[in-house]
C-alpha cells in the first residue's frame, strides 16, 4: 500500500529513503572503525610485502632488505624511522574506500536477505542463503570501491619507498588518483580487482554471514536479547572467521596492487592472481599466504566490534530497524 505524498514528506529520512540511509549509516560506522584500527592495517600491508620472492626478477636493486620482522618490530620501525603519524598514512583513501565498500555491501546484503531470498515466517534465515548473500554483497561492494583500495595500498607503501631511497610516487590522495588514471586509464583504477573481489567475497562470507547467523541464533535460541552483548559476541566471532578466510586472498591482492607496472598498466611481476599465488607458495612456502595474519586478526576483530556496535546503535538512533 502506497503512502500519500503529503504523509511521505512527514516521514523521517530513514523511512523515506531506507537504502540511502543504510548506505550513509554504514559509511559512518565504517569511518569510526577505520580510524580506530588503521595502524594495524598499515602494519599488515608492510608485513605482506616482506620477502616477496618475485622481486628477484627485477634484479638485485629491487630486492627488499626487509628491515622489520614481526608485528611489534614493524610498528616500532615505522614510528622510529618515519614518525608516529605515519601509522595513519593512507587513511584518507581507506575512509573513502570503506564508505563506498561498507555502504555497498550492507545495502546489497539486506536487499538480498529481505527481498530476493526472504526470511521464513519464524524469522529464520538459512545458512546457505546467508553465505551466498554475504559473498555477493562483498563482490558488489568491493568492485565499486576498488579504485580507493588501490590508492590506499600504494600510499601505505610510500614510507617504505622513502626509506629505501626510492622516489615517492604520490604527493597526496588526489595526485595518486590522477597519476594512476593518467598512466593506466580507467582500467588502471581497477588493477587487482579480481583478487580484490575474491578476498571481499571470502571476508564477507566470514563477516556478514557469521555476524548475521550468530546474532539471530543467540536471539532465537538463548535468553540473550538484541542488545549490545549480543552484538559484541557476534562481532567477535565474525572478525575471527573473516580473518581466517580472507588473509590469503588479502596477501595476493596487496601484492598485485603494489607491483610495478609498464606503460600499458600491465604488472611486471604477476600475470594474474593465480600466478601470484603460485609464485608465493613456490618461492616462500604456503605460510607466506598468512603473512600479516596476526595484525590482520587483531585489526579485524576490533574493527568488526566497533563497526557493528556503532552501526546497530546509529540505526537505533535513526529509527531504522536492527540489522
TIVEX-581463 format. One line per field, with one value per residue (C-alpha): chain; y negated, x, z negated; residue number from 1. Coordinates in Angstrom, 2 decimals, padded with zeros to 5 digits. Each point is the difference from the previous one (the first is absolute). Example, Ala and Ser with C-alpha at 12.3 -4.5 7.8 and 13.67 -1.06 7.14 Angstrom:
TIVEX-581463
chain = c(A;A)
c2 = c(004.50;-003.44)
c1 = c(012.30;001.37)
c3 = c(-007.80;000.66)
n = c(1;2)
This chain:
TIVEX-581463
chain = c(A;A;A;A;A;A;A;A;A;A;A;A;A;A;A;A;A;A;A;A;A;A;A;A;A;A;A;A;A;A;A;A;A;A;A;A;A;A;A;A;A;A;A;A;A;A;A;A;A;A;A;A;A;A;A;A;A;A;A;A;A;A;A;A;A;A;A;A;A;A;A;A;A;A;A;A;A;A;A;A;A;A;A;A;A;A;A;A;A;A;A;A;A;A;A;A;A;A;A;A;A;A;A;A;A;A;A;A;A;A;A;A;A;A;A;A;A;A;A;A;A;A;A;A;A;A;A;A;A;A;A;A;A;A;A;A;A;A;A;A;A;A;A;A;A;A;A;A;A;A;A;A;A;A;A;A;A;A;A;A;A;A;A;A;A;A;A;A;A;A;A;A;A;A;A;A;A;A;A;A;A;A;A;A;A;A;A;A;A;A;A;A;A;A;A;A;A;A;A;A;A;A;A;A;A;A;A;A;A;A;A;A;A;A;A;A;A;A;A;A;A;A;A;A;A;A;A;A;A;A;A;A;A;A;A;A;A;A;A;A;A;A;A;A;A;A;A;A;A;A;A;A;A;A;A;A;A;A;A;A;A;A;A;A;A;A;A;A;A;A;A;A;A;A;A;A;A;A;A;A;A;A;A;A;A;A;A;A;A;A;A;A;A;A;A;A;A;A;A;A;A;A;A;A;A;A;A;A;A;A;A;A;A;A;A;A;A;A;A;A;A;A;A)
c2 = c(000.00;-003.31;-002.92;-003.29;-002.61;-002.44;002.70;001.21;-003.45;000.20;003.30;000.01;000.11;003.57;001.16;-002.14;001.15;003.29;001.23;-003.37;-000.32;003.45;-000.83;-003.20;001.57;002.90;-002.47;-001.97;003.15;001.17;-003.37;000.28;003.57;-000.88;-002.90;002.13;002.97;-001.35;000.32;003.77;000.00;-001.93;002.44;002.94;-001.39;-000.59;003.55;001.45;-001.67;001.31;002.71;-000.19;002.66;-001.39;-003.18;001.98;-000.10;-003.76;000.28;-000.50;-003.72;000.82;002.55;-000.87;-000.19;000.85;-002.28;001.12;003.37;000.64;-002.25;-001.82;-000.70;-001.15;-002.47;-001.26;-000.32;-002.15;-002.26;-000.38;-000.43;-001.71;-001.54;000.89;-001.59;002.15;002.83;-001.70;-000.46;000.83;-000.43;-002.49;002.38;002.74;-002.05;-000.73;003.70;001.08;-002.50;001.49;003.60;000.24;-001.91;002.20;003.30;-000.78;-001.25;002.95;002.60;-001.35;-000.28;003.63;001.13;-001.89;-000.10;002.62;002.96;-000.98;001.28;002.69;-000.83;000.73;-002.46;002.88;-000.68;003.16;000.09;000.72;-003.12;-002.05;001.36;-000.86;-003.40;-000.82;000.95;-001.91;-003.06;000.09;000.24;-002.98;-002.20;000.72;-000.43;-003.47;-000.87;001.45;-003.36;-001.28;003.31;-000.15;-003.50;001.02;002.96;-001.98;-002.96;002.35;001.01;-003.56;-000.26;003.23;-001.24;-003.14;002.06;002.08;-003.18;000.31;-003.06;-000.48;000.72;-002.26;-003.41;000.84;001.86;-002.03;000.04;003.79;000.33;-002.37;001.75;003.50;-001.23;-001.71;003.00;002.83;-001.64;001.00;003.61;-000.85;-000.99;003.55;001.67;003.04;000.04;003.77;001.00;-002.94;001.25;003.55;-001.24;-002.06;003.00;002.11;-002.77;-000.79;003.66;-000.05;-003.40;-000.56;003.67;000.76;-003.16;000.47;003.73;-000.25;-003.02;001.53;003.36;-001.68;-002.01;002.96;002.79;-001.61;-002.40;-002.79;-002.83;-002.22;-002.22;-001.07;003.33;001.96;-002.45;000.25;003.81;000.23;-002.53;001.78;003.24;-001.71;-001.71;003.29;001.91;-002.88;-000.13;003.75;000.03;-003.31;-000.20;002.12;-001.97;-003.23;000.84;000.70;-003.13;-002.27;001.34;-000.33;-003.54;-001.11;001.60;-002.26;-000.42;-000.77;-002.92;002.02;000.60;003.68;001.53;000.84;002.68;001.90;000.91;000.77;000.78;003.70;-000.78;-002.05;002.85;002.54;-002.21;-000.76;003.65;001.25;-002.78;-000.62;002.99;000.48;-002.00;-003.09;-000.24;-000.76;-002.74;-002.78;002.31;-001.15;-003.72;000.87;001.95;-002.55;-002.67;001.89;000.95;-003.52;-001.43;002.36;-000.74;-003.79;000.13;002.22;-001.69;-003.44;001.10;001.61;-003.03;-002.64;002.09;-000.03;-003.76;-000.64;002.03;002.82;003.55;002.13;001.85)
c1 = c(000.00;001.50;000.36;-001.68;002.50;-000.83;000.43;003.23;001.54;-000.63;001.81;003.57;002.75;000.89;-003.50;-000.29;003.32;000.80;002.78;001.75;-000.27;001.48;002.81;000.88;-000.37;002.29;002.50;000.03;000.50;002.79;001.78;000.07;001.30;002.62;001.48;000.21;001.78;001.84;003.58;-000.46;-001.05;003.16;002.20;-001.79;000.64;003.70;000.38;-001.74;002.56;003.08;002.07;-001.93;001.77;-001.18;002.05;003.13;-001.07;000.54;003.63;001.90;-000.78;-003.67;000.54;-001.34;002.30;-002.94;000.97;-002.98;-000.86;-003.35;-002.88;001.50;003.39;-001.72;-002.10;003.02;002.02;-002.68;-000.24;003.77;000.93;-003.07;-001.85;-003.02;-002.56;001.25;-001.95;-003.01;001.60;-002.65;-002.93;-001.80;-000.48;-000.74;-002.93;-001.15;000.22;-001.99;-002.78;-000.54;000.84;-001.94;-002.95;-000.14;000.35;-002.50;-002.70;000.55;-000.08;-003.17;-001.71;000.85;-001.07;-003.29;-001.12;001.76;000.43;-002.37;-000.19;-002.36;-003.04;001.89;002.74;002.41;002.53;001.69;003.79;000.38;-001.98;002.11;003.21;-001.12;-001.28;003.22;002.21;-002.11;-000.10;003.79;000.45;-002.28;001.43;003.63;-000.36;-001.44;002.77;002.99;001.52;000.15;001.44;002.70;001.05;-000.07;002.35;002.47;000.06;000.61;003.29;001.26;001.80;001.85;001.04;001.43;002.11;001.33;001.11;-002.62;-001.90;-003.50;-002.72;-002.73;-000.36;-003.40;-003.25;-001.31;003.39;000.03;-003.39;001.05;003.33;-001.49;-002.71;002.49;002.34;-002.52;-003.27;-003.30;001.11;003.01;-002.29;-001.32;003.41;-000.15;-003.80;-000.23;001.96;-001.63;-003.54;001.15;001.26;-003.12;-002.23;001.91;000.21;-003.70;-000.89;001.87;-001.16;-003.59;-000.98;001.53;-001.36;-003.51;-000.08;001.47;-002.12;-003.30;000.96;000.66;-003.22;-002.18;001.64;001.41;-001.27;002.07;-001.92;000.88;002.33;003.63;001.04;-001.39;001.53;003.39;000.10;-001.14;002.59;002.85;-000.90;-000.33;003.40;001.82;-001.70;000.50;003.74;000.49;-001.84;001.26;003.73;001.35;-002.05;001.05;003.70;-000.52;-002.10;002.54;002.91;-001.80;-001.11;003.47;002.05;001.80;-001.71;001.01;-001.31;-003.05;-000.88;000.93;001.64;003.71;-000.02;-003.26;-002.22;-003.04;-001.09;000.64;003.55;000.59;-001.33;002.27;003.10;-000.65;-000.45;002.93;002.39;-000.96;-002.06;-003.69;000.07;001.00;-003.72;-000.53;002.59;-001.50;-002.67;000.56;-000.45;-002.79;-001.84;000.78;-001.34;-002.98;-001.36;-000.08;-001.01;-002.94;-000.85;000.12;-001.83;-002.88;-000.52;000.06;-002.17;-002.66;-000.06;-000.34;-002.68;-001.90;000.53;-001.11;-003.17;001.20;-000.82;002.87;002.23)
c3 = c(000.00;001.08;-002.40;001.04;001.15;-002.82;-002.64;001.63;-000.42;-003.75;-000.35;-001.44;002.66;-000.99;000.95;003.13;001.43;-001.78;002.29;000.18;-003.78;-000.58;002.44;-001.90;-003.44;000.88;001.48;-003.27;-002.07;002.32;-000.29;-003.80;000.16;002.64;-001.96;-003.14;001.60;003.05;-001.39;-000.16;003.66;000.95;-001.95;001.62;003.49;-000.71;-001.31;003.05;002.29;-001.83;001.64;003.28;002.08;003.34;-000.54;000.87;003.66;000.06;-001.08;-003.22;-000.18;-000.44;-002.74;-003.40;-002.99;-002.32;-002.90;-002.14;-001.48;-001.63;-000.89;-003.01;001.60;003.18;-002.00;-001.94;003.20;001.62;-003.06;-000.38;003.65;001.46;-002.93;-002.12;002.32;002.90;-001.62;001.59;003.43;002.58;-002.40;002.27;002.96;-002.55;-001.33;003.56;000.69;-003.03;000.59;003.46;-000.94;-003.26;001.39;003.09;-001.81;-002.77;002.37;002.34;-002.79;-001.59;003.38;000.76;-003.47;-000.14;003.66;002.13;-002.36;-002.79;-003.56;-001.17;-002.12;-003.22;001.13;000.66;002.75;001.35;-000.13;003.72;000.88;-002.39;001.56;003.53;-001.09;-001.85;002.93;002.54;-002.26;-000.32;003.77;000.69;-002.75;000.83;003.75;-000.57;-002.47;001.90;001.10;-003.58;-001.23;002.68;-001.10;-003.67;000.52;002.10;-002.41;-002.94;001.66;000.61;-003.34;000.70;003.46;-001.59;-002.43;002.92;001.79;002.73;001.26;-001.37;002.51;-001.35;-001.64;-001.46;000.49;002.92;001.72;-000.38;001.66;002.81;000.60;000.08;002.35;002.32;000.14;000.20;000.97;-001.54;000.17;-002.17;-002.90;-000.04;-000.06;-002.24;-000.06;000.49;-003.15;-001.75;000.51;-000.75;-003.34;-000.59;000.71;-002.55;-002.61;000.24;-000.09;-003.30;-001.24;001.15;000.02;-003.40;-001.64;001.38;-000.79;-003.52;-000.95;001.04;-001.49;-003.37;000.17;000.99;-002.07;-003.15;-002.69;001.62;001.62;002.97;-002.01;-000.32;-001.55;002.94;002.48;-001.71;-000.07;003.61;001.21;-001.81;001.77;003.37;-000.30;-000.64;002.83;002.45;-000.78;000.49;003.32;001.35;-000.81;002.92;002.53;-001.72;000.44;003.71;000.43;-001.69;002.06;003.31;-000.81;-001.12;002.80;002.50;003.37;003.57;002.06;001.01;-003.64;000.09;-003.05;000.21;-002.70;000.31;002.94;-002.17;-003.52;000.69;001.16;-003.14;-002.15;001.68;-000.25;-003.66;-000.97;002.11;-000.98;-003.63;-001.12;-000.73;-003.23;002.00;000.76;-003.68;-000.27;-002.07;-001.46;-003.59;000.67;002.43;-002.69;-002.71;002.33;001.40;-003.40;-001.52;003.40;000.15;-003.64;000.45;003.33;-001.10;-003.36;001.66;002.91;-002.17;-002.32;002.70;001.71;-003.26;-000.44;003.58;-000.26;002.25;-001.01;-001.44;002.49)
n = c(1;2;3;4;5;6;7;8;9;10;11;12;13;14;15;16;17;18;19;20;21;22;23;24;25;26;27;28;29;30;31;32;33;34;35;36;37;38;39;40;41;42;43;44;45;46;47;48;49;50;51;52;53;54;55;56;57;58;59;60;61;62;63;64;65;66;67;68;69;70;71;72;73;74;75;76;77;78;79;80;81;82;83;84;85;86;87;88;89;90;91;92;93;94;95;96;97;98;99;100;101;102;103;104;105;106;107;108;109;110;111;112;113;114;115;116;117;118;119;120;121;122;123;124;125;126;127;128;129;130;131;132;133;134;135;136;137;138;139;140;141;142;143;144;145;146;147;148;149;150;151;152;153;154;155;156;157;158;159;160;161;162;163;164;165;166;167;168;169;170;171;172;173;174;175;176;177;178;179;180;181;182;183;184;185;186;187;188;189;190;191;192;193;194;195;196;197;198;199;200;201;202;203;204;205;206;207;208;209;210;211;212;213;214;215;216;217;218;219;220;221;222;223;224;225;226;227;228;229;230;231;232;233;234;235;236;237;238;239;240;241;242;243;244;245;246;247;248;249;250;251;252;253;254;255;256;257;258;259;260;261;262;263;264;265;266;267;268;269;270;271;272;273;274;275;276;277;278;279;280;281;282;283;284;285;286;287;288;289;290;291;292;293;294;295;296;297;298;299;300;301;302;303;304;305;306;307;308;309;310;311;312;313;314;315;316;317;318;319;320;321;322;323)
